[in-house]
Amino acid sequence: MATDKKAPLGSIENPIKFMDQDFKTLLEECLKSGKLFADPTFLPEQESIGIPEDLDPKKAIKWQRPKEISKNAVFVEGTTGTTDICQGQLGNCWLLAALSCLTMHPKLFVKVVPPNQSLSKPYAGIFHFRFWQYGEWVEVVVDDRLPVREGRLLFSYSDTRHEYWSALVEKAYAKLVGSYGSLKGGNISEGMEDFTGGIAYSMKVSSRTPRVLWRSLTAALSRGSLLSCFIQASSAREIGKVTGDGLIKGHAYAITDTDKVTKASEEIWLLRLRNPWGFVEYRGPWSDKGKEWDDVVKAEKERIELKKKEDGEFWISVKAFCGLFDIVELCSVNPDTLEEGNTPASPASQSTWTISEHEGLWVTGSSAGGSRKYQRSFWKNPQFQLVLTEQDHPEEEDEDDEDDEDDEDDEDNEPMTPEEKKRAGKQKQKAKQCTVLVELMQKNRRQKDNLNFLYIAFLIYKVTSQLQGACLSRNFFKTNRPVGRSGKYKAQRGTWRKLHLDPGNYIIVASTYRPNQSAEFYVRIFSKTENYLGTQDFTCSSGLLPVMATPVSPVDRMRVQKTFDEDASPDDRLNAKELMKLFNTALDKDYHLPLETCRQLIFGEDTKGRSSLSRKQTETLLSSLRHLQSIFFQFDENSSGSMSPFELSTALQAVGMQCDSKVVNLLSERFASGELHMPFHGFVSCVTRMQKLFALYESETSQEVKDRGINIWLLQFLIL
């Protein structure tokens, strides 16, 4: 008998439960107890508001349920539409404009707002919504207590004043990012991607003639893309300023439709826009009250549903639009809709592309190497192996594949070479090879009213099969140029580029512009044919003993003999305190060792539980310390007595140890001091610990442990 296979965790059918809250379970508990749901994870208090409190008692915020605000409150009145969403006292037009766009696509809308939710029976004051977050769908549960000031909703509200679905979606998203205040200011593309899981990108209005732009936007809407636009503000002071035409600078508008009307035998190409505020409309030609409509027949006006009403929605000619607006933001549900010659049957239809995903970290002092401008550390950035195995068919049209203005890598101060420009030109040819779309997104930078996007970008290098699976060195990047790149470093959540590459092996390097900027990130690859995406890293290994087995110098031998003659115990051994005295006499002041490090050195030797060392062991150890001192000196860049953790993996290689990035990150955190800089005694402790762990792994007899690999085994022991 066939059994239902559960959808993968993180899919739209089986989303991840945010805060481990299961909607169905909580709903049943509330209905059974007869109590309305009160969310313990997002309390009705100032911390959830996340913006400065108004001390005027008259403006105190109350938290009320919809039926306490409106007697005839409903979740959805009739059908959802763009006028269901009006912006309240929060600068989150970017989110509400994206939500307005979403209402135009019912199949996408129900992914975010699951059906069968109501303020009527069965009602328990609990609702749930779904958002895409870095490759996974997340379900967020909220109660319906909403912030109210002077009898009105403080934030998002419906034009009818008694419809509450949009206010509850806003609350769920605020909970996801920490507070309502965390929604202040943002890029429309963020909201578009989180409502669809699609790919958002920008188009400069000036890059197309009015008619070409109108055709592009019409085609994009027909393909199910979400569209919005804004006027760039030249300074922070200009944001929110209303122009003479009634438009707001730095403010997001949803593009909800395109159409044509005839005026005195002249065809007029129009766009329909909506201001999320629900008021303040365009006052120029073809606006709601524009005299131009007097020359349009009644049937035409009825066909395009012209409403002369202050609801935030208005028509504008594409010619006027091109003179007033700067940027159009688009979000395509799958890469096929990025091509103007392709119209899928449904915006929610399943993509035929292969998707590979990976998450990573930029760690200060370890894997946050910065841009190519920082040659000493760039190679430390996370590297991902991309293998393209099959060619795909040539595309008919690819107008939106790439943005030429970003081909110059200005942030690196390295313009493209003639060879790179020639290769970039070939990208535009119709004879394509493997079509891939690479997207890099920084994670969780909008939390608790802290919007702080780093400048990010990625570069793609072609490598030979011999380099497959190995972390590329600094020398590789000195002598090789990228075959693809995302473009300029941008301080926004994500950046992407669609490319056409030959089948083969590639390395993707993801980086911030400046080194030592810690952040989480997410990479996804769309390709039309089979591909493989994996981390490019080392399998940990050690050749420590041959490297460290250097003969002791005559001077050190005499020093050891003298110490043993004067201080050794009756069984001719030295304890940790006596070793510290010996080593700190032999080593320069900058390389002195504390007592704890000397205890670790004893533990690292085969002492049979005696907590002391023999003459031979002490001689060998002092010789090894001399060797470590010379390596440490090599990587102490400014003679400060500390080593940059960026160089830890290279220093470990000089000792004879190969370690993957996760192990190096953990070692840096564990043995480094302030600002993750490692003093000599930290380096000695690090090497001693790793030497012992490599030896333990070699003696391990469990096949299960061997099958899991040394990298995972090391991480488990280093955490202890």
N, C-alpha and C positions, 0 to 999 in steps of 0.2 A: 504494500500500500504506500502510495506517495505521501511524503511529509512536507509540510511547508518549511522552506529554508528561511531562517531569519535574515533580514537584510543586514549588511555590514554596519557595525557601530560607527556613527558619524554620518551615515547616509540620511537623506531626507525622510526615509521611512523609519529609520531607527536612530534619531538624533541623540547626541550626548546630553545627559541631564545636567544642566547647569546647577551648581551647588548640591548635586545629588538629589534634586527634588523631582519626583515623578508625578506628573499632573494627574493621571488617572487614580493613583493611590490616594493622593491628597484630596481630590474631588470626592471620592467615595467616603473617605473619613469625615469630611465636612457634612455631606448629605446625611450620613448615618447619625452624626452627633447633633445635627440641626444648627451648627455654628458656622458663621461666615469665616472664610479663610483669612488669617492674619499672618502675613509673611514675616517670619523671624529673621530672615537674611537680608531684608531691605526695609528697615523700620521707618515709620512715619516721623522722621526727625530731621533736624538741620543738616546732619551729616549726609543724608540721602539727597538733600537739595543741592549741596555742594557749592553754593554761591553765598556771598556775604549776606548776613541777616539784616533786614530793615528794622531798626530799633523803634520805629513809630508803632505804638500799640494798635492803631487803626489798621495797619498793614500787616498784622500778624498772620501767619500762614496756618490754616487749618487743613487737616486731612479728612476728606469726606468721600463716601462712596457715591456713585452716580445717582442713585435714587434719593440721596440726601441733598443733592444739588438740583436735580430736575425731577419733578414728579413723573414726567412721561419719558424718562431716560430709556434709551435703547442702545444695544451694542452696534448694530448696523441698521440704518433706516433705508429700506428698499435695496438699492445696489450701491456699491462703493464708487466713488468718483473723486476727481481732483479737488472739488470744493469741500470735501469732507475734512480737509486738513488746513488749519489756519495756525500760524505761528504765534506763540505767546511771548512771555517776557524772558526769552532765552535766545541767544544768537546761534540757533541751530538750523538756519534755513537750508544748509547743505543736506541735512538728514531729511527734512520735510519735503524738499524739492524731489529728492530721490523717491520718497514714499508716494508723492503725487504721480510720478512716472509709473510706479509699480501698479497703481490702480488701473492703468490703461491695459494691463495684461493679466486677465483673470487667472490663467493657469500658473503664472508666477506668483500672483498675489496669495493664493491659497497655500503656497509653500511657507510663506511668512506668517499669515493669519489663518490658522486651521479653521475649517468650517464648523458649524454646529456649536458656536459659542453664543451665549445669550444672557441678557439681564432679566429674562423671564424664567419661569420654572422649567427644568431644575436649575436653580441658581444657588451658588455657594460662595460668591465673591471671589472666585478664582478663575484666572485665564492663563492661556499659554501661547507663546509665539516662538518662531524659529528664525535663527539668523545663521548665515554662513560665516565661519571663522577659520581662516587659514586651512582650507581643505576639508573642513568638517562642518556639519550642520549641528547647531546647539539649540536645545529647547530651554527657554527661560519661562519660569512660572512666576506670576505676580498676583498679589491681591488687587482689588480695585479701589483702594484708598488713594485718592489723588489730591495733590496740593491745591488749595483754594485760597484766594485772597479777595476779600470784600464780595463774597458770593459768586466769584467767577474763577474758572480754572486758571491757574497761574501760568501754565505752559500750553502745549498744543490743545486746540479745541476744534470742534466742527462748526461749519457755517450755520448750521441749524441750532446749535447750542445745546442739543439734547442727544447727540450721537457721540459715542465714547470710544469706538474702536481705535481711532488714531491716537488719542491720549494714552490708551493702554499700551499700544505698540511703543510709543515714546518712552513710557515708564519701563517697559521690559528692556529696551535698549540701554536706558540709563542704568538699570541694575547691572547689565552686562559689563559696562565700562566703569562702574563704581558710584556714579552720582549723576544727577541732572547737569550739574556744573561741568562735568566732563564732556558734555555734548557741545559746549560753546566753541564755535569756530571749527571749520574743517573743510575738507575737499569733497565735493559732491560725489566723486568717484568712490569714496569710502562707503557711503550709504548704498550706492548702486551695487557694488560688489557684495556687500553684506546681505542685501535683499535677494540676490540672485545666484551668487557664486560665479558670476561672469567675469569678463575682462574689461576693465574701464580704461579709457584713454582720452586724450585731449586733441582737439582740432582747432587750429587758429582760423578764425573767421576770414582773415585776410588771405589765407592760402587758396581760396577758391573765389571764382566770380559769383555774383548773386544767384544766377540760374544753376550753375554747377553745384553750389552749396544747397540750394533748394532740392535738387534732384538727389543729392547725397543724403540729406536728412529724410526725405520722403522714403527712399529705399531703406534706410536704417530703421525707420518706424515700421515699415512693412515686414522687416525681418525680425521684429520683436525686440529691437534694441531700446534701451532707456536713454533719453536725451535730456540734457539741461544746458544752461548757458549762463554767462555772467559778464559784467563789465569790470575790467581790471581797475583797481584803485591804485593811484600812483603813490599813496602813502597811507599809513594807518589812520590818519585824520579823515581821509576821504571815504573810508569804509562806512556805508550807511547813508552817505550824502545823496539826496534826491536831485536829479538833474532837471533841467527845464522841461524835459519831455515826460517827467514823472517816473523815470527809471532810477533804480537804486544802485550805486556803485558798490562793488565787492559783494553783491547779493546774488544768491542762486535763484534762477527761474527754471521751471520745468517747461520743456517743449512738448506739447501734448498732441499737436496735429499740424499737418500742412494741407493746403488746398489752393485752388485757383478760382477767381471770379472774373467776370467780364464787365468792364466799365467803358461804355462808348466804343465798343469793338476792340478795346485794348485788354489784353489778358494780364491780370495782376496776380503775381505769385505771393502767397501769404503763409505766415507761420502763426500758430496759436501758442501763446505762452501763458504761464500762470505764476503769479507771485505767491509764495507760501503764506505771506501775511494774511491773504484773503481780502486785502484792500491795497490802496495806492497803485494805480494802474498807469500804463502808458497813455499819454495824451496827444500823441502825434497823429500823422495820417494813418487812416484805417484802424484807429482805436475805436472803442465802443461808441464814442460820441463823435467820431470823425465825419465830416460832411461828405466824404467820398462815398459813403454807403448810400447816399441819396440817389446816386446814379446807378445803383445795382438793383436789379429786379427783385421783387419780393420772394420769388421762388428760390433764387440763389441764396438769399439771406436765411431763408428757412432751412435750406439744405445744409448749410454750414453751421446751423444752430447759433446764429448771432444773438447774443444776449446783452442788451445795454444795461448792465447791472454792475454795481461795485462789488465784485466777488473775487477780484484778483486775477481774473482770466481775461485775456484780450488778444486781438489779432494785430499783426504788424506786417507790413510788406517786407519781403526778403531784402529789397534794396535798402530800406531804412534800417533793417536789422544789421546789415553788413556795415553800415556807417556808425552804428551805436554800440554793438556788442563786440567783444574781443575773442572769447573762447567758447567753444561748444564741447561739452563733456558727453561721451557716449559710453554705454556699457553693453557689450555683446554677450549673450548667454553662452555661446560657444564660438570657437575661432572661425568657423565657416561664415559667420555673420560679419566678420571683419572685411570680407571680400564683397565688393559692390555688385558682383555678377551672380551672387548666390543668394537665393531666398528659401530658407528651410520651410517645411510645411507648417511648423509650429515653433514658437519661441521656446517652448518647454520641451521640444523634442530631444531625444537622446543624441548626444554628439557622437560622431563616428571617429573622433580623434582618440589616440592613446594618451593617457595622462599619467605622468610620473611625478611624485611629490617627495619632498624631504624637508626636515626642519633642522635648524642649526643655531649656533651661538657665536657671537663675537665676544670674546672674553678679554678684558683689559690685561695687557702684558703678556698675552698668550696667542689668541687667534684673532685679535682686532688689529690687523696690520696696516689699515689705511689704504690709500690709493697708490698707483704706480709712482707717484711723486716721492713716496717714502720707500725707496728701493731696498733698504735694509730690512724692512719688516713686511713688505707687500706679500711676499711668498708665504707668510704665516697665516694669511687669510684662509678660511674654509675653502676647500677645493672639492668639486663634485665631478665625477666621471660620467660623461654622456657618450653612449655608444649608439650610433645610428646604423642600422643594418640593411635597410631597404630603401630604394628610390621610390618617390611617388610621381604622379602624373603632373605635367605642367599645368599651372593655373591660367585661366582665361584672363582674369583681371585681378590685380593686387594693389589697388590704389592706396589702401590704408595700411599696407604692410609696415612701412617704416617712415619715420619723420626725418627728412634730410637735414633739418636744422640741428639735429643732435649728433650728426656724424663726427663733427669736430669735438674731440675730447678736451674741451677748454679747461676743465677743472684739473686735469693732469698737466696742463701746459705742454701737451704733446699732440700737435696736429697730426692728422693722418698722413702717412707717407703716400707717394704717388701709387705705389703698389696696392695699398689699402683702399685708396679711392677708386682704383680700377676694379678691385674686387667688389667694393660697395656698389659700383655701377652695374656690375654683372648681376647683383641681387635683383635688379629691376627687370632683367631679361625674362622672357617667358620660359626658357629652357631651364626649369628648376630641377633640383635634386631631391633632398629631403627637406620638407617644410617643417620647421619647428617654431614654436612660440615659447619663449622663456620669460617667466615672470618672477621677480624678487620682491618680497614684501617684508617689512619690519613689523614685528608683532608687539602688541600690548603697549604701545606708546601713548595711548589715550586712556589714562587711568587716574581717577581721583583728581580731576581738574588739572591734570598735568599733561598737556599736549606738547610733545617734544619729539618731533620727527628728525632723525639724523639724515645727512646727505648720503645717499646710497647709490650703488651702481653694480653692474656685473660685466665681466669680460669673458670671452670664450677663446680658448687656444686649441689648435689641433695638435695632437701628439701621435707618436708612433706606437705600435702595439707593444714595443719593449717598455714603454713608460706607463702602460696601462696598469692601474692598481697601485702605483707608487706615488707618494706625495712629491710634487714637483719642487725642485730646489730653487734657491735664489739665482743660481747661475742660469737656469732655464729661462727665467723671465728677463734676464739681462740680454739674452741672445734671440728671443722669439717675440713676435708681435701677435696681437690678438687677431682672429679672423672674424670676430663679431663682438659687439658691445651694446649695452643698453643705451648709451649716449651719455650726456652730461650727468654728473652727480646731482640728484634732486632731493630736496627736503620734503618728501611726501611719503605716504605709506608704502606705495608700490611703484615699480618701474618695470616695463616689459619691452620686448622687441621680437618681431616676427622675422625669421631668417630662412634662407635656403642654403643648406650646406651639403657637401658631398658626404656619402656614407663613410663612416670611419669613427675614430676615437677622438673625443674632445674633452677638455677640462673647462669647467665653469668656475670662475673665481668670483665670489661675492664679497663686497667690501663696503665699508663706510669711507667717506673721504679722508677723515683724519684718523690716525691710529689711536688705540686705547679708548675706544668708545664702545662700551658694552651694550649689547642688545640681542634679543632673540630675532630670528628671521625664518621665513618660509619660502621655499623655491618650488615652483611647479613648471613642468615641461609638457606642452601639448605637441604631439607629432602625428602626422597622417599615417605613418607606418610604425613598425615595431621599434622601440628604443629601450635603453637601459639607463637608469640614473642611480648612482650610488656615491657614497663618500669616497674620496681619494685619500687614503691614509695608510699608515704603517701597521704591520703586524708586529707587536712588541717582541724584541729579541735582545739577547745580551751576549757580547764577546768580551765581558769585563775582565776575566782573569788573565788572558794573554796580554791585554793592554796594560793592566795594573801591575803585572809582575815585573817591575823594574828593580834592578839590584840596588841595595842600600849603599849609600856613599860611605867611605871610610870615616868621615867626620861624624856622621849620624850614628854609625856603629859604635864609635868610641863614646858618644854621648849616651847612648842606650846602656852600654856596659857600665858607665860610671853611675848612672841613675839606679840600675839594678843593684850594684855593689853597695850603694848608700841607703836605698829606700825599700828594696824588695822585701817581701815577707819571707818567713823561714822556708817556704816551699818555692822560693825564687820566682815570685809573680808580682805584678803591679795591679792595684785596683784603680777605679775610675779617677779618684782624686790625685793619685800619684801619676797617672797617665796625663792628666790635665797639666800638672806641673811640668812634666817632661816636654809635652808638645808645645806648650806656650813659651818654653825656653828656647826650643828649636825654631819655631816659626816666628815670622815678623809680627809685630803688634797688631797690624790690621787683620791678621789671620788667626788670632787667638781663638781657642775653643772653650765654650762654657762646659760646666760639669755634666749637664744633661747630654750634650753631644758625645762626650767621652763615654758615658754609659751606653749610648746607642752603638758606638763603635765596638765596645766589648760584646754587646748582644749580637752584633753582626758577625763575630768570629765564632768558630766552633770551640766553645769553652767548656762544654759538658756541665753546664750549670754552675761553674766556679766563680763567675763574676769578676774574673781577673785574667790577665794575659801573661804568657811566657815571654822570654827574651826574643825568641825567634818571631813570634807573632807581633811583638812590639816593633821590631826592626822592619818587618814587612809593612806594618801599618804606617809607620813614619815615612817610609819610602812612598807609599800610596798617597799619603797626605801631601808630600812634595809634588807629586804628579798632579793631584787635584788643584793644588795651589797655582801651578803653571797654567792649567786650563782656565781656572777662574780668572786669573790675571788677564788672559787673552780676551775674555768676554766682559771684563769690567771696563766698559767703554770710556768712562771719564775719570778713572782712578778714584772713584768715590768709596771704594770698599764694598760695593754691592753690584750685583749682576742683573741686568735687565731680564725679566722673565721671558721676553721675546726670544732671547738666545738660549733659553734653558734646553730646548730640544736639541739644538746644535751642540751645546756643551755636553749633553748626555751622549750624543753620538761620538764626540771626541773621547769620551770615557770608554765607549764601546757598547752603549745601550741605544737601542732604537725603540722609541715610544710613540704611540699614537696620540692624537691631539687631546682626546678626553683624559688620558692618563697625565699628559703634560699639564693640562689645565688644573687637575686635582693636585698635582705636585706643587704647582705654583701657589695655590691657595693654602696648602698645608705647611709649606716650609719657607715661604717668603715672609718678609716683615712688612712695615708700612709701605703703602702704595705698591704692594706686590714686588718690591725689589728684594733680591735675595742676597743676604750676607754670606760670607764664606762658610760659616758654621751651618747655615741653612742648606747650602749646596752639599756639604759633607753629610749631613743627616739624610738628605734626599738620596744621594748615591748609596749610602749605607743601607737604607730601607729597601731600595730597589734591588740591590745586590742580594739581600736576604730573600726577597720575594721571588726573584728569578730562580734562586737555588731551590726554594720550596716547591715551585711549580715543576721543576725538572724531576723532583723526587715524587711527584704526585702519581699515584697508580690508578686513580679512578678514570675510567673511559668516558664517563659522563662529563667530567671536568675538562678532559682533553678535547672532547667534541665541542664544547662551548667556546673553547679558545682562551688563550692567555690574556687577551685584552679585557674580556669581561671578568676573568678571575682576578686580575690586578686591580680593577676598579672596586671590586667587592672588598678586597683586603685594605686598600688605601682609605676607604671610607671609615673603617674601624678605628 
